[in-house]
């Protein structure tokens, strides 16, 4: 038995070899026919699928192929690729894959066929040449096709996919990332999204937009143009959400009657509401001085001390300019230097100067709930299904009878089936 001989060559004892043989010979299995298992039958060759011994035994068998092929290379029957004076690359084995590489010649192809045939007759495992592929580098296509017919395999062209990664392509070009972008678009297609629940859509977004690009980004450097395309796909998803809620033109009030208002006007109104409740949002913002063209000297908050018209009301009204006030103003302005950049707004609560929802939320909580514990402010760990249901109710998109009739679905009655008083909501 070939496996028994290989085990003994590697130094395994008789008891261990007998255990392996007993495991292989005692293997039994059955198959399901119309949902019912048949009688068990015994395996006479190989091992069962999922057998934990199979990967280890396969490695030992392939090690014998490695030694045999290395002897063929050493005697000069197969010429590999010389990387330097001491290293010659002729074959590589990884998992269940075998890669043979060498100089393009009829002798090499014939030798490879003979080695594989000898390995099959000696051990039993046969390499499926129909699923195998041959590729010639800087070789005419006619010669590659002739070799493929001789081996009984297919022709491999560059670039190709191996273990989920593109090999042989110029990954610095945008075109090389076309398959990745198309795969993301396909998995986020409308037909698939419509058949999933909100929780399923969220899981799909996280898996597709997270794992697919990261797998390729961990191997290759992504061009900036590809990153922009992937970001545009992400933004398009939010565009659909915003369009669904606020309409195509970004209007909040789409019920008619009053004039439509923009989303920005609604945001400004919220700031005014917060101002009435004691949250002064503009106190946490000031202009960052650049070239000074946009900053109004007296009216804007361009330094941390406040607005100049409030600090120097008399000077602002051109009344009774006192020396003390003017000296303070001169002392204040002397430390300011203009720069050749545009003026911009900054958020004082962040060191980066960028606005964040978390900081303004913290200020709102501290102002509106000063004496209430953290546990009563917000529930931090809300189940996704509860969050999703609350959002659906807030947007009034539950499939109630009234909403179904608005969508053009024929409903016999829109009244509530429980109380029969008023429309179902």
C-alpha positions as CSV (number, residue, x, y, z in Angstrom):
1,X,0.0,0.0,0.0
2,X,1.4,3.4,-1.1
3,X,0.2,5.3,2.0
4,X,1.6,2.7,4.4
5,X,5.0,2.9,2.6
6,X,5.0,6.7,2.8
7,X,4.2,6.7,6.5
8,X,7.0,4.3,7.2
9,X,9.4,6.3,5.1
10,X,8.6,9.3,7.3
11,X,9.3,7.3,10.4
12,X,5.9,6.5,11.7
13,X,5.7,3.3,13.9
14,X,3.9,0.1,13.0
15,X,1.2,0.8,15.7
16,X,0.5,4.3,14.3
17,X,0.3,2.9,10.7
18,X,-2.1,0.2,11.8
19,X,-4.3,2.9,13.5
20,X,-4.4,4.9,10.2
21,X,-5.3,1.8,8.2
22,X,-8.0,0.8,10.6
23,X,-9.5,4.3,10.4
24,X,-9.6,4.1,6.6
25,X,-10.8,0.5,6.3
26,X,-13.6,0.9,8.9
27,X,-15.1,4.0,7.3
28,X,-18.8,3.6,6.5
29,X,-21.4,6.0,5.2
30,X,-24.8,6.2,3.7
31,X,-26.6,8.5,1.3
32,X,-30.0,10.2,1.4
33,X,-32.6,9.2,-1.2
34,X,-35.8,11.3,-1.1
35,X,-34.9,12.3,2.4
36,X,-34.3,8.8,3.8
37,X,-30.9,7.3,4.4
38,X,-29.9,4.1,2.7
39,X,-28.0,1.2,4.2
40,X,-24.4,2.0,5.2
41,X,-21.7,0.8,2.8
42,X,-18.0,0.6,3.4
43,X,-15.2,2.7,1.8
44,X,-12.4,0.7,0.2
45,X,-10.4,3.7,-1.2
46,X,-9.7,7.1,0.1
47,X,-11.4,8.7,3.2
48,X,-14.7,10.3,3.9
49,X,-15.4,14.0,3.1
50,X,-14.8,16.1,6.2
51,X,-12.5,13.5,7.7
52,X,-10.0,15.4,9.9
53,X,-7.2,13.0,8.8
54,X,-7.6,13.7,5.1
55,X,-5.6,17.0,5.0
56,X,-2.7,15.5,6.9
57,X,-2.5,12.4,4.8
58,X,-2.8,14.4,1.6
59,X,0.2,16.5,2.6
60,X,2.3,13.3,3.1
61,X,1.2,12.0,-0.3
62,X,2.0,15.3,-2.0
63,X,5.4,15.3,-0.3
64,X,6.2,12.1,-2.2
65,X,5.3,13.9,-5.4
66,X,7.6,16.8,-4.4
67,X,10.5,14.4,-3.8
68,X,9.9,12.6,-7.1
69,X,9.7,15.7,-9.1
70,X,12.7,17.2,-7.4
71,X,14.8,14.1,-8.5
72,X,13.6,14.6,-12.0
73,X,14.8,18.3,-11.9
74,X,18.1,17.3,-10.3
75,X,19.0,14.8,-13.1
76,X,18.1,17.5,-15.8
77,X,14.9,15.9,-17.2
78,X,12.9,19.0,-16.3
79,X,14.4,22.5,-16.4
80,X,12.9,25.0,-14.0
81,X,13.3,28.8,-13.7
82,X,16.7,29.9,-12.4
83,X,16.2,32.9,-10.1
84,X,19.9,33.0,-9.2
85,X,22.9,30.7,-9.2
86,X,21.6,28.7,-6.2
87,X,17.8,28.8,-6.5
88,X,15.8,27.0,-9.2
89,X,12.0,27.2,-9.1
90,X,10.2,24.3,-10.6
91,X,7.0,23.5,-8.6
92,X,5.0,24.8,-5.7
93,X,2.2,23.0,-3.7
94,X,-0.4,24.9,-1.7
95,X,-3.4,23.2,-0.1
96,X,-4.9,21.1,-2.9
97,X,-3.3,23.2,-5.7
98,X,-0.1,22.2,-7.6
99,X,1.8,24.7,-9.8
100,X,4.6,23.5,-12.1
101,X,6.8,26.1,-13.8
102,X,9.8,25.9,-16.1
103,X,11.3,26.7,-19.4
104,X,9.0,26.4,-22.4
105,X,10.0,23.2,-24.3
106,X,8.5,20.0,-25.5
107,X,10.8,18.0,-23.3
108,X,9.5,19.7,-20.2
109,X,5.9,19.1,-21.2
110,X,6.5,15.4,-21.9
111,X,8.4,14.9,-18.7
112,X,5.6,16.5,-16.7
113,X,3.0,14.1,-18.3
114,X,5.2,11.1,-17.4
115,X,5.7,12.2,-13.8
116,X,2.0,12.7,-13.3
117,X,1.2,9.3,-14.8
118,X,3.7,7.6,-12.6
119,X,2.4,9.3,-9.5
120,X,-1.2,8.3,-10.4
121,X,-0.3,4.6,-10.9
122,X,1.8,4.5,-7.7
123,X,-0.5,6.4,-5.3
124,X,-4.0,6.5,-6.7
125,X,-4.7,10.3,-6.7
126,X,-5.0,11.6,-10.2
127,X,-4.6,15.3,-11.1
128,X,-7.7,16.4,-13.1
129,X,-6.0,17.8,-16.2
130,X,-9.3,19.0,-17.6
131,X,-9.6,21.5,-14.7
132,X,-5.9,22.4,-15.0
133,X,-4.6,25.3,-17.1
134,X,-1.4,26.1,-18.9
135,X,0.0,29.6,-19.5
136,X,3.0,30.6,-21.6
137,X,4.9,33.8,-20.8
138,X,6.2,35.5,-24.0
139,X,5.2,32.4,-26.0
140,X,3.1,32.5,-29.1
141,X,-0.5,31.5,-28.7
142,X,-0.3,28.7,-31.3
143,X,2.4,26.9,-29.2
144,X,0.3,27.3,-26.0
145,X,-2.7,25.8,-27.7
146,X,-0.7,22.8,-29.0
147,X,0.6,22.2,-25.5
148,X,-2.9,22.5,-24.0
149,X,-4.2,19.8,-26.5
150,X,-1.2,17.6,-25.6
151,X,-1.8,17.8,-21.9
152,X,-5.6,17.8,-22.2
153,X,-6.0,21.0,-20.2
154,X,-7.2,24.6,-20.8
155,X,-5.3,27.7,-21.7
156,X,-4.8,30.3,-19.0
157,X,-4.4,34.0,-19.9
158,X,-3.2,36.9,-17.9
159,X,-4.6,38.4,-15.7
160,X,-6.2,35.6,-13.8
161,X,-7.8,35.0,-10.4
162,X,-6.1,32.8,-7.8
163,X,-7.5,32.4,-4.3
164,X,-9.8,35.4,-4.9
165,X,-6.9,37.7,-5.9
166,X,-6.1,39.0,-9.4
167,X,-2.6,38.0,-10.6
168,X,-0.8,39.4,-13.5
169,X,-2.8,42.6,-13.8
170,X,-1.6,46.2,-13.4
171,X,-3.5,47.0,-10.2
172,X,-2.4,50.6,-10.3
173,X,-4.9,51.2,-13.1
174,X,-8.6,51.8,-12.5
175,X,-9.6,49.2,-15.1
176,X,-8.0,46.4,-13.1
177,X,-10.5,47.1,-10.2
178,X,-13.5,47.0,-12.5
179,X,-14.5,43.5,-11.2
180,X,-14.4,44.6,-7.6
181,X,-16.6,47.6,-8.2
182,X,-19.0,45.6,-10.3
183,X,-19.2,43.0,-7.5
184,X,-20.1,45.6,-5.0
185,X,-22.8,47.1,-7.3
186,X,-24.2,43.6,-8.0
187,X,-24.5,42.6,-4.4
188,X,-26.2,45.9,-3.6
189,X,-28.7,45.7,-6.5
190,X,-32.3,46.8,-6.0
191,X,-33.7,43.3,-6.6
192,X,-31.7,41.9,-3.7
193,X,-32.3,44.8,-1.4
194,X,-36.1,44.6,-1.8
195,X,-36.2,41.0,-0.7
196,X,-34.4,41.6,2.5
197,X,-35.6,43.1,5.8
198,X,-34.1,46.3,7.2
199,X,-31.8,44.3,9.4
200,X,-30.8,42.1,6.5
201,X,-30.0,45.2,4.4
202,X,-27.8,46.5,7.2
203,X,-25.9,43.3,7.4
204,X,-25.6,43.2,3.6
205,X,-24.2,46.7,3.6
206,X,-21.6,46.0,6.3
207,X,-20.4,42.8,4.7
208,X,-20.3,44.0,1.1
209,X,-18.8,47.5,1.7
210,X,-16.5,46.2,4.4
211,X,-15.1,42.8,3.6
212,X,-14.9,42.8,-0.3
213,X,-12.8,46.0,-0.6
214,X,-10.7,45.3,2.5
215,X,-9.6,41.9,1.1
216,X,-8.2,43.5,-2.0
217,X,-6.9,46.6,-0.3
218,X,-4.8,44.4,2.1
219,X,-2.9,43.1,-0.9
220,X,-2.8,45.9,-3.4
221,X,-2.6,49.7,-3.2
222,X,-5.9,51.1,-4.3
223,X,-6.0,54.0,-6.8
224,X,-7.6,57.2,-5.5
225,X,-10.1,57.0,-8.4
226,X,-11.4,53.6,-7.3
227,X,-11.8,54.9,-3.7
228,X,-13.9,57.7,-5.1
229,X,-16.1,55.2,-7.0
230,X,-16.6,53.1,-3.9
231,X,-17.4,56.2,-1.8
232,X,-19.9,57.3,-4.5
233,X,-21.7,53.9,-4.1
234,X,-21.9,54.4,-0.4
235,X,-23.2,57.9,-0.8
236,X,-25.8,56.8,-3.4
237,X,-27.3,54.6,-0.7
238,X,-27.8,57.6,1.6
239,X,-29.1,59.5,-1.3
240,X,-31.9,57.0,-1.8
241,X,-32.7,57.3,1.9
242,X,-32.8,61.1,1.9
243,X,-34.8,61.1,-1.4
244,X,-37.3,58.8,0.1
245,X,-37.8,60.9,3.2
246,X,-37.4,64.5,1.8
247,X,-38.2,64.0,-1.9
248,X,-36.2,64.5,-5.1
249,X,-35.8,68.2,-4.6
250,X,-34.8,67.9,-0.9
251,X,-38.1,69.3,0.4
252,X,-39.2,68.5,3.9
253,X,-42.8,69.5,3.5
254,X,-44.3,67.5,0.6
255,X,-47.9,67.4,1.8
256,X,-48.9,70.6,-0.1
257,X,-50.6,73.6,1.3
258,X,-47.7,75.6,2.6
259,X,-44.7,76.4,0.5
260,X,-42.0,73.7,0.5
261,X,-39.1,74.4,2.7
262,X,-35.5,73.3,2.3
263,X,-33.7,70.9,4.6
264,X,-31.2,73.7,5.5
265,X,-34.1,75.9,6.6
266,X,-35.4,73.1,8.8
267,X,-31.9,72.8,10.4
268,X,-31.8,76.5,11.1
269,X,-35.2,76.3,12.7
270,X,-33.9,73.5,15.0
271,X,-31.0,75.7,16.0
272,X,-33.6,78.4,16.9
273,X,-35.6,75.9,18.9
274,X,-32.4,74.9,20.8
275,X,-31.7,78.6,21.4
276,X,-35.1,79.1,23.1
277,X,-34.3,76.0,25.3
278,X,-31.0,77.5,26.5
279,X,-28.6,75.7,24.1
280,X,-26.7,78.4,22.3
281,X,-25.1,76.5,19.4
282,X,-23.4,79.6,17.9
283,X,-21.5,80.1,21.1
284,X,-19.4,77.1,20.2
285,X,-18.5,78.4,16.7
286,X,-16.2,81.1,15.5
287,X,-14.5,82.2,12.3
288,X,-11.0,81.1,11.7
289,X,-9.2,84.1,10.4
290,X,-7.4,83.7,7.1
291,X,-7.1,86.6,4.7
292,X,-9.9,88.5,6.5
293,X,-12.1,89.1,3.4
294,X,-15.1,87.2,4.8
295,X,-14.8,88.2,8.5
296,X,-16.8,91.3,9.6
297,X,-14.6,93.0,12.1
298,X,-17.3,94.2,14.5
299,X,-20.1,91.7,13.9
300,X,-18.5,88.3,13.7
301,X,-17.0,86.1,16.4
302,X,-13.4,85.8,15.0
303,X,-11.6,85.4,18.3
304,X,-12.3,83.5,21.5
305,X,-13.1,86.7,23.6
306,X,-16.4,87.3,21.9
307,X,-17.9,89.8,19.4
308,X,-16.2,93.2,19.4
309,X,-19.5,95.2,19.2
310,X,-20.5,93.6,22.5
311,X,-17.2,94.1,24.2
312,X,-16.8,97.7,23.0
313,X,-20.3,99.1,22.6
314,X,-19.3,102.7,22.9
315,X,-16.6,102.4,20.3
316,X,-19.0,100.5,18.0
317,X,-21.6,103.4,18.3
318,X,-18.8,106.0,17.8
319,X,-19.6,107.5,21.1
320,X,-17.0,108.7,23.7
321,X,-14.0,106.7,22.6
322,X,-11.9,106.4,25.7
323,X,-8.2,105.8,25.6
324,X,-8.4,102.8,27.8
325,X,-10.8,101.0,25.5
326,X,-8.8,101.9,22.4
327,X,-5.6,100.7,24.0
328,X,-7.2,97.4,24.8
329,X,-8.3,97.1,21.2
330,X,-4.8,97.9,19.9
331,X,-3.3,95.4,22.3
332,X,-5.8,92.8,21.0
333,X,-5.3,93.4,17.3
334,X,-1.5,93.5,17.4
335,X,-1.3,89.8,18.0
336,X,-3.4,89.0,14.9
337,X,-1.7,88.2,11.6
338,X,-3.5,87.5,8.3
339,X,-2.7,84.5,6.1
340,X,-3.2,83.9,2.4
341,X,-6.1,81.4,2.9
342,X,-9.8,81.7,3.0
343,X,-11.7,82.4,6.2
344,X,-13.6,79.4,7.6
345,X,-15.9,78.4,10.5
346,X,-14.5,76.2,13.2
347,X,-16.2,74.1,16.0
348,X,-14.7,75.0,19.4
349,X,-15.6,71.7,21.1
350,X,-13.4,69.6,18.9
351,X,-9.6,70.0,18.7
352,X,-9.8,69.4,14.9
353,X,-12.2,72.3,14.5
354,X,-14.7,70.0,12.7
355,X,-18.4,69.8,13.8
356,X,-19.5,66.5,15.4
357,X,-22.9,65.3,16.4
358,X,-21.6,63.7,19.6
359,X,-20.4,67.0,21.1
360,X,-23.6,69.0,20.4
361,X,-25.6,66.0,21.7
362,X,-23.6,66.1,24.9
363,X,-24.2,69.8,25.3
364,X,-28.0,69.4,24.7
365,X,-28.1,66.6,27.3
366,X,-26.2,68.6,29.9
367,X,-28.5,71.6,29.3
368,X,-31.9,69.8,29.2
369,X,-31.2,67.0,31.7
370,X,-28.8,68.5,34.3
371,X,-30.0,66.5,37.3
372,X,-30.9,63.1,35.7
373,X,-28.6,60.1,35.7
374,X,-27.1,58.6,32.6
375,X,-29.3,55.6,32.7
376,X,-32.4,57.7,32.1
377,X,-31.0,59.8,29.3
378,X,-30.6,57.4,26.5
379,X,-30.6,53.6,26.2
380,X,-27.2,52.9,24.6
381,X,-27.8,49.3,23.6
382,X,-31.1,49.2,21.7
383,X,-31.8,46.0,19.6
384,X,-31.6,46.6,15.9
385,X,-35.1,45.5,15.3
386,X,-36.4,48.0,17.9
387,X,-34.4,50.8,16.3
388,X,-35.6,49.8,12.9
389,X,-39.3,49.7,14.0
390,X,-39.0,53.1,15.6
391,X,-37.5,54.6,12.5
392,X,-40.3,53.0,10.3
393,X,-43.0,54.4,12.6
394,X,-41.3,57.8,12.6
395,X,-41.3,57.9,8.8
396,X,-44.9,56.5,8.7
397,X,-44.0,53.8,6.2
398,X,-45.6,50.8,8.0
399,X,-47.8,48.8,5.6
400,X,-51.1,50.0,7.2
401,X,-54.2,50.0,5.1
402,X,-54.0,53.8,4.7
403,X,-50.4,53.6,3.5
404,X,-51.2,50.6,1.2
405,X,-54.0,52.6,-0.5
406,X,-51.6,55.6,-1.0
407,X,-49.2,53.3,-2.8
408,X,-52.0,52.3,-5.3
409,X,-52.9,48.9,-3.8
410,X,-56.6,48.1,-4.0
411,X,-57.9,47.9,-0.4
412,X,-61.5,47.2,0.4
413,X,-61.5,49.4,3.5
414,X,-59.0,51.7,5.2
415,X,-60.7,51.6,8.5
416,X,-59.1,49.8,11.5
417,X,-60.2,46.1,11.6
418,X,-60.0,46.1,15.4
419,X,-62.0,49.1,16.5
420,X,-63.6,49.9,13.1
421,X,-63.3,53.6,14.1
422,X,-61.1,55.8,11.9
423,X,-58.3,54.7,9.6
424,X,-55.8,52.1,10.5
425,X,-52.5,53.6,11.8
